[in-house]
Amino acid sequence: MSQVTIDLGKVKFQWRGAYDASTTYTKDDVVQHGGSSWVCVVDSISASAPIATNTAWNLMALGGDPVSLMTNEGDLLVRGSTGLERLPIGGDGQALVVNGGVPEWDYPSGVRILQRVVATPNPGSWESVDSYAWVPGMEQSITPTRSDSRIRVHWQYHIYWQGGAHSIEHIRVYRDQNANESWVQVKGYTESATYQEKFCSFLWDESTSSTIATLGDVVRYKMQARDYAHNGDAANFHGTTYWDGTGGSVGGGFGWAGPVLTIEEYLP
């Protein structure tokens, strides 16, 4: 009596672990990929990942371990092309949007403040002379995070005119890049008045691309100021104090508050 040998092939699924593109798989091999289990349905295949559009593989079990996928605070669990995937938390000011049918983090429309730094020097009675001088403490730096953003500089301060009406460029804004002490004037500000205390506020705005060469560059701003004297009259610039609106009249007891220098990086 002759014997007949019949090759039944695999009589059960063969678990092969995590999918490896360098491994050759045969029919009924089962792998893990993208959080799901896949079974090979062709005689032989390699370097062809199991995904929904690959006919060499059939999805055996859709899943994934959310605990192992989620590694950081703020992570989101989303369904990708091959199964469950981790979407890392976005940056400050970003919102979840859909681009081409895929969720991603991006900045929403409208003005977005990316960062803000503030200088508040100690109140005092420092006054500049009739030539320009650096205002003590009124210096601040910022490191832009995007090349398409803008930088806004805002200074609030106080000035007092003792005499007749005169106009003078009493404020100058300077910028320096990467602390190389190459200060360049970017703005001058003129104000005029007669016998009054005055709260002043000015704004300087410029594109980030005009202030830095590459991302990571540090940009510094600081201020110069001066008094103005003419025929006995003077505009006394209180560089480190401004009147807060309380107290008596000119020459009397005023309530003083420190000035504020604010620098913001924003997206228009």
Summary of the structure (lengths in Angstrom):
residues: 268
radius of gyration: 33.9
end to end distance: 90.3
largest distance: 134.2
contacts: 728
relative contact order: 0.16
helix: 3%
strand: 53%
